[in-house]
Amino acid sequence: MLGLNKIDARLFVIVIAITLLTPFIMQPFSEGSALAQFNGGYPDLMAKVAIFGIFAVGFNILFGLTGYLSFGHAAFLGVGSYSAVWMFKLLSLNVIPALILAVVVSGIFAVVIGYISLRRSGIYFSILTLAMAEMSYRLAYSVLTPITNGETGLQVRATDPRILDGEGAAQYPNLFGLELSSSFKWEVWGHLFTFNVGFYFCAVIWLIAFYFSIRIFRSPFGLVLRAVKSNQTRLNYTGLNTRPYTLAAFIISGMYAGLAGGLLAVMDPLAGAERMVWTASGEVVIMTILGGAGTLIGPVLGAGAIKYLENIFSKINEGVLHGWFEFLPDGLENAVVWVLSRFTGEGWALTLGLMFMLVVIFLPGGLVEGGQRIYGRLTRKKPAKKDPSAPATPAE
């Protein structure tokens, strides 16, 4: 199937099914129930899961295959967003040219940063990428204000020239006239499911990106990258120059990040320096490790888990907590709410930190390893009882 082996084809079909059914999966509780707080089936969140899935999959091509840990991938995310918004302002609000420009510009940017950073490896490579990303952030925030509009950010305005859009053209990002903000809602059995054009557009792009990541993982190029991660020194001793391979992996990873940044601008047509801040680079590292670095589906699981938990925990304020624990005596209720409020709302990052710490300690392989352990226990067969009257085997 599409050049994939049987196992990869089965995985790809499962991923397609889960992606298409996301509006149902992320809206499991009815609107009137007490658990509706945990629903996440609305367009913005679903699109972010798909977009950051692309970001994490691209990062995994570099980190998961080669072992090179970059702390600067948010720079490509920001470059992709700026490129897409400039295309919206100057050429057209059609999303296809914007995404193409985002991928191309971020790829060129990755060539420059990768060529410099890959002169070192290990922690020195990580520091170099972090420094490059911080320089990019500062340039976008203050120095390159004619291009980036500084701290205000770059926005699409009605007065922009858009030379390819004539009179009566759509005033929002669109796919050949189809507005990505349009949605269809279906209410059934107390559930309200939202089918958004923008989400499904991001989902299709994500599926294509995931397919190419599978092909990269299974290609001879991917095998060389795995060898780099295993023992780059020994590989160099064989006479193979690994530099072009690692640079190619860095460029591909940067183009994935640029594509994700372009999609962020497609769903919300603005670009700001905050998308290039170092914490955004750290977030994709956490996504990849949490899901399972070096695995195909792991980074996607990590991206989905973090974006969903961020949405849920950030909405739980002290008022919600008081509603949950109002059955407790006043003193105990206030104490419980005070403790839990440190880990919810604006402090939800503490919950993420604890979860990340537990995964690293007990599940070094991430959520994929946890799923494999559960599957192994469920399918483990008990040894058959030996018949005492049976003759002994030679080994016995």
C-alpha positions as CSV (number, residue, x, y, z in Angstrom):
1,M,0.0,0.0,0.0
2,L,1.6,3.2,-1.2
3,G,5.0,1.6,-0.9
4,L,4.5,0.7,2.8
5,N,5.0,-2.7,4.3
6,K,2.1,-4.5,5.9
7,I,2.8,-3.3,9.4
8,D,3.3,0.3,8.4
9,A,0.3,0.2,6.1
10,R,-1.9,-1.0,9.0
11,L,-0.6,1.8,11.2
12,F,-1.2,4.4,8.5
13,V,-4.8,3.2,8.1
14,I,-5.4,3.3,11.8
15,V,-4.0,6.9,11.9
16,I,-6.2,7.9,9.1
17,A,-9.3,6.5,10.8
18,I,-8.4,8.2,14.2
19,T,-7.8,11.5,12.4
20,L,-11.1,11.5,10.5
21,L,-13.0,10.5,13.7
22,T,-11.3,13.2,15.8
23,P,-14.4,15.3,16.3
24,F,-16.1,12.2,17.9
25,I,-13.1,11.1,19.9
26,M,-12.5,14.5,21.5
27,Q,-16.1,15.1,22.3
28,P,-17.0,12.0,24.4
29,F,-19.3,13.6,27.0
30,S,-22.7,15.1,26.4
31,E,-23.0,18.9,26.7
32,G,-25.2,18.8,29.8
33,S,-23.1,16.4,31.8
34,A,-20.7,17.3,34.6
35,L,-17.9,15.8,32.5
36,A,-18.4,18.2,29.6
37,Q,-15.5,20.2,31.1
38,F,-13.2,17.5,29.6
39,N,-14.5,17.8,26.0
40,G,-12.1,19.1,23.5
41,G,-13.9,18.7,20.2
42,Y,-13.8,22.2,18.9
43,P,-12.0,23.4,15.8
44,D,-9.2,25.4,17.4
45,L,-7.9,22.6,19.6
46,M,-8.4,19.9,17.0
47,A,-6.4,21.9,14.4
48,K,-3.7,22.6,17.0
49,V,-3.3,18.9,17.6
50,A,-2.8,18.2,13.9
51,I,-0.4,21.2,13.4
52,F,1.7,20.4,16.4
53,G,1.6,16.7,15.3
54,I,3.4,17.9,12.1
55,F,5.8,19.9,14.2
56,A,6.7,17.0,16.5
57,V,6.9,14.4,13.6
58,G,9.4,16.7,11.8
59,F,11.4,17.2,15.0
60,N,11.5,13.4,15.5
61,I,13.2,13.0,12.1
62,L,16.1,14.9,13.5
63,F,16.1,13.9,17.2
64,G,14.6,10.4,17.0
65,L,16.7,9.2,14.1
66,T,20.0,11.0,14.5
67,G,20.0,11.8,18.2
68,Y,20.8,15.4,17.6
69,L,18.8,17.4,20.2
70,S,17.8,20.8,18.8
71,F,16.6,23.6,21.2
72,G,15.9,26.0,18.3
73,H,13.1,24.5,16.2
74,A,10.7,27.3,17.2
75,A,12.7,29.6,14.9
76,F,11.4,27.6,11.9
77,L,7.9,27.7,13.3
78,G,8.1,31.5,13.4
79,V,9.7,31.8,10.0
80,G,6.9,29.7,8.5
81,S,4.3,31.9,10.1
82,Y,5.8,35.1,8.9
83,S,6.3,33.8,5.4
84,A,2.6,32.7,5.2
85,V,1.3,36.0,6.5
86,W,3.4,38.0,4.0
87,M,2.0,35.8,1.2
88,F,-1.5,36.6,2.5
89,K,-0.7,40.3,2.5
90,L,1.0,40.6,-0.9
91,L,-0.3,37.8,-3.2
92,S,-3.4,36.1,-2.2
93,L,-5.5,34.7,0.7
94,N,-5.4,31.3,-0.9
95,V,-3.6,29.0,1.6
96,I,-1.6,26.9,-0.9
97,P,0.9,29.6,-2.0
98,A,1.3,30.6,1.6
99,L,2.2,27.1,2.7
100,I,4.6,26.6,-0.2
101,L,6.4,29.8,0.7
102,A,6.5,28.8,4.4
103,V,8.1,25.5,3.6
104,V,10.7,27.0,1.1
105,V,11.8,29.9,3.3
106,S,12.1,27.7,6.4
107,G,14.1,25.2,4.4
108,I,16.5,27.9,3.3
109,F,16.7,29.1,6.9
110,A,17.4,25.6,8.1
111,V,20.3,25.3,5.6
112,V,22.0,28.3,7.2
113,I,21.4,27.3,10.8
114,G,22.1,23.6,10.2
115,Y,25.4,24.3,8.3
116,I,26.7,26.3,11.3
117,S,25.2,24.2,14.2
118,L,26.2,20.8,12.8
119,R,29.9,21.6,13.0
120,R,29.5,20.4,16.6
121,S,27.5,17.5,18.2
122,G,26.1,16.7,21.6
123,I,25.4,19.4,24.0
124,Y,27.4,21.9,21.9
125,F,25.0,21.4,19.0
126,S,22.0,21.9,21.3
127,I,23.5,25.2,22.7
128,L,24.2,26.4,19.2
129,T,20.6,25.8,18.0
130,L,19.3,27.5,21.2
131,A,21.5,30.5,20.5
132,M,20.4,30.7,16.9
133,A,16.8,30.5,17.9
134,E,17.2,33.2,20.5
135,M,19.0,35.5,18.0
136,S,16.1,34.9,15.6
137,Y,13.6,35.8,18.3
138,R,15.4,39.0,19.2
139,L,15.7,40.0,15.5
140,A,12.0,39.4,15.0
141,Y,11.1,41.2,18.2
142,S,13.1,44.4,17.7
143,V,15.6,44.6,14.9
144,L,13.6,43.5,11.9
145,T,10.5,45.4,12.8
146,P,9.9,46.6,9.1
147,I,9.4,42.9,8.2
148,T,8.0,41.5,11.4
149,N,6.2,44.5,12.9
150,G,8.0,43.9,16.2
151,E,6.1,43.1,19.4
152,T,2.7,43.9,17.7
153,G,3.1,41.1,15.2
154,L,2.3,40.8,11.6
155,Q,-1.5,40.9,10.7
156,V,-3.6,40.6,7.6
157,R,-5.5,43.8,6.9
158,A,-8.2,44.7,4.4
159,T,-5.9,47.4,2.9
160,D,-3.2,44.9,1.9
161,P,-2.5,44.8,-1.9
162,R,-3.1,41.0,-2.6
163,I,-2.4,41.4,-6.3
164,L,-4.0,38.0,-7.3
165,D,-7.2,38.6,-5.4
166,G,-9.8,40.6,-7.3
167,E,-12.9,42.4,-6.1
168,G,-15.3,40.2,-4.2
169,A,-12.6,37.7,-3.2
170,A,-12.8,36.1,0.3
171,Q,-11.4,38.3,3.1
172,Y,-10.2,35.3,5.1
173,P,-7.7,32.5,4.4
174,N,-9.4,30.1,2.0
175,L,-8.8,27.0,-0.2
176,F,-9.8,28.2,-3.7
177,G,-12.7,30.1,-2.3
178,L,-13.7,27.6,0.5
179,E,-13.4,29.4,3.8
180,L,-11.5,27.4,6.4
181,S,-13.5,28.9,9.2
182,S,-16.8,27.4,8.1
183,S,-18.1,24.5,10.2
184,F,-20.9,22.0,10.2
185,K,-22.4,21.1,13.6
186,W,-24.3,17.9,14.3
187,E,-26.2,17.5,17.6
188,V,-27.2,13.9,18.5
189,W,-27.9,12.2,21.8
190,G,-26.9,15.3,23.8
191,H,-23.5,15.5,22.0
192,L,-22.6,18.5,19.8
193,F,-20.0,17.4,17.2
194,T,-18.3,20.1,15.1
195,F,-16.8,19.3,11.6
196,N,-14.6,22.2,10.7
197,V,-13.1,22.7,7.2
198,G,-9.9,24.2,8.6
199,F,-9.3,21.2,10.9
200,Y,-9.8,18.7,8.0
201,F,-7.5,20.7,5.8
202,C,-4.8,20.6,8.5
203,A,-5.6,16.9,9.0
204,V,-5.0,16.1,5.4
205,I,-1.7,17.9,5.4
206,W,-0.8,16.1,8.6
207,L,-1.5,12.7,7.1
208,I,0.6,13.5,4.1
209,A,3.4,14.7,6.4
210,F,3.1,11.5,8.4
211,Y,3.2,9.3,5.3
212,F,6.5,10.9,4.2
213,S,7.9,10.5,7.7
214,I,7.2,6.7,7.4
215,R,8.9,6.6,4.1
216,I,11.9,8.4,5.5
217,F,12.1,6.1,8.5
218,R,12.1,3.0,6.3
219,S,14.4,4.3,3.6
220,P,18.2,3.7,3.2
221,F,18.6,7.4,4.2
222,G,16.7,6.7,7.4
223,L,19.0,3.7,8.1
224,V,22.1,5.9,7.8
225,L,20.5,8.4,10.3
226,R,19.9,5.5,12.7
227,A,23.5,4.5,12.3
228,V,24.6,8.1,13.1
229,K,22.6,7.9,16.3
230,S,24.0,4.5,17.2
231,N,27.7,5.3,16.7
232,Q,28.7,8.2,14.5
233,T,32.4,7.8,15.2
234,R,32.4,4.2,14.0
235,L,30.4,5.2,10.9
236,N,33.0,7.9,10.1
237,Y,35.8,5.3,10.4
238,T,34.1,3.4,7.6
239,G,34.8,6.3,5.3
240,L,31.2,7.5,5.1
241,N,30.9,11.3,5.5
242,T,27.8,11.7,7.8
243,R,27.7,15.5,7.5
244,P,25.5,15.6,4.4
245,Y,23.0,13.1,5.9
246,T,22.6,15.0,9.2
247,L,22.3,18.3,7.4
248,A,19.6,16.8,5.1
249,A,17.8,15.6,8.2
250,F,18.0,19.0,9.8
251,I,16.7,20.7,6.7
252,I,13.8,18.3,6.4
253,S,13.0,18.7,10.1
254,G,13.1,22.5,9.7
255,M,10.7,22.4,6.7
256,Y,8.2,20.3,8.7
257,A,8.4,23.0,11.4
258,G,7.9,25.7,8.8
259,L,4.9,23.9,7.4
260,A,3.4,23.8,11.0
261,G,4.1,27.5,11.4
262,G,2.4,28.2,8.1
263,L,-0.7,26.2,9.2
264,L,-0.8,28.2,12.4
265,A,-1.0,31.4,10.3
266,V,-3.6,29.8,8.1
267,M,-5.9,29.0,11.1
268,D,-5.1,32.4,12.7
269,P,-3.8,34.9,10.1
270,L,-1.2,36.6,12.2
271,A,2.5,36.0,13.1
272,G,4.4,37.2,16.2
273,A,7.8,36.8,17.7
274,E,6.2,34.8,20.6
275,R,6.1,31.7,18.3
276,M,9.9,31.8,18.2
277,V,10.5,32.0,21.9
278,W,12.7,29.3,23.4
279,T,9.9,27.7,25.4
280,A,8.2,26.7,22.1
281,S,11.3,24.8,21.2
282,G,11.2,23.1,24.6
283,E,7.6,22.2,24.1
284,V,8.3,20.1,21.0
285,V,11.1,18.3,22.8
286,I,8.7,17.4,25.6
287,M,6.1,16.3,23.0
288,T,8.5,14.0,21.3
289,I,10.0,12.4,24.5
290,L,6.6,12.1,26.1
291,G,5.2,10.2,23.2
292,G,8.3,8.2,22.4
293,A,11.3,9.5,20.6
294,G,12.4,7.5,17.6
295,T,9.0,5.9,17.1
296,L,6.6,6.8,14.3
297,I,3.4,7.5,16.2
298,G,5.0,8.6,19.5
299,P,5.5,12.3,18.8
300,V,1.9,12.5,17.6
301,L,0.6,11.0,20.8
302,G,2.8,13.4,22.8
303,A,1.5,16.5,20.8
304,G,-2.1,15.4,21.3
305,A,-1.7,14.7,25.0
306,I,0.0,18.0,25.8
307,K,-2.4,20.2,23.7
308,Y,-5.4,18.4,25.2
309,L,-4.2,18.6,28.8
310,E,-3.2,22.3,28.3
311,N,-6.7,23.0,27.2
312,I,-8.4,21.1,30.0
313,F,-6.2,22.1,32.9
314,S,-5.9,25.7,31.9
315,K,-9.7,26.0,32.1
316,I,-10.0,24.6,35.6
317,N,-10.0,27.7,37.9
318,E,-10.7,28.0,41.6
319,G,-14.4,28.4,40.9
320,V,-14.6,25.0,39.1
321,L,-12.6,23.4,41.9
322,H,-14.9,24.8,44.6
323,G,-17.8,23.3,42.6
324,W,-16.1,19.9,42.6
325,F,-15.3,19.8,46.4
326,E,-18.2,21.7,47.9
327,F,-19.2,18.5,49.7
328,L,-16.2,18.8,52.0
329,P,-16.1,20.9,55.2
330,D,-15.2,24.5,54.5
331,G,-11.7,24.4,55.9
332,L,-10.8,21.2,54.1
333,E,-12.4,22.4,50.9
334,N,-10.4,25.6,50.9
335,A,-7.2,23.6,51.6
336,V,-7.8,21.1,48.8
337,V,-8.7,23.9,46.3
338,W,-5.6,25.9,47.2
339,V,-3.4,22.9,46.6
340,L,-5.0,21.8,43.4
341,S,-5.2,25.4,42.0
342,R,-1.3,25.4,42.0
343,F,-1.5,22.7,39.3
344,T,-4.4,24.0,37.2
345,G,-5.3,27.3,35.5
346,E,-2.2,29.3,35.0
347,G,-0.1,26.8,36.9
348,W,-1.0,23.8,34.7
349,A,2.6,23.6,33.6
350,L,3.4,22.1,37.0
351,T,1.1,19.2,36.1
352,L,2.9,18.9,32.8
353,G,6.3,18.9,34.5
354,L,5.2,16.2,37.0
355,M,3.8,14.1,34.2
356,F,7.0,14.5,32.1
357,M,9.1,13.5,35.1
358,L,7.1,10.4,35.8
359,V,7.2,9.3,32.2
360,V,11.0,9.8,31.9
361,I,11.6,7.8,35.1
362,F,9.1,5.0,34.7
363,L,8.5,4.9,30.9
364,P,11.8,6.0,29.1
365,G,10.2,5.0,25.8
366,G,7.2,7.3,26.4
367,L,3.5,6.6,25.9
368,V,4.4,4.1,23.1
369,E,6.3,2.0,25.6
370,G,3.4,2.3,28.0
371,G,1.0,1.0,25.4
372,Q,3.3,-1.8,24.5
373,R,3.5,-2.9,28.1
374,I,-0.3,-2.9,28.5
375,Y,-0.7,-4.8,25.2
376,G,2.0,-7.3,26.3
377,R,0.2,-8.0,29.6
378,L,-3.2,-8.4,28.0
379,T,-1.9,-10.8,25.4
380,R,0.5,-12.7,27.6
381,K,-0.4,-16.4,27.6
382,K,-0.2,-18.4,30.7
383,P,2.1,-21.4,30.4
384,A,0.2,-24.7,29.9
385,K,0.1,-27.0,32.9
386,K,2.3,-30.0,32.5
387,D,0.7,-33.4,32.6
388,P,2.4,-35.4,35.4
389,S,1.9,-38.6,33.5
390,A,3.6,-37.4,30.4
391,P,7.1,-38.8,29.7
392,A,10.0,-36.5,30.3
393,T,11.7,-34.8,27.4
394,P,15.5,-35.2,26.8
395,A,16.2,-31.7,28.1
396,E,14.6,-32.7,31.4
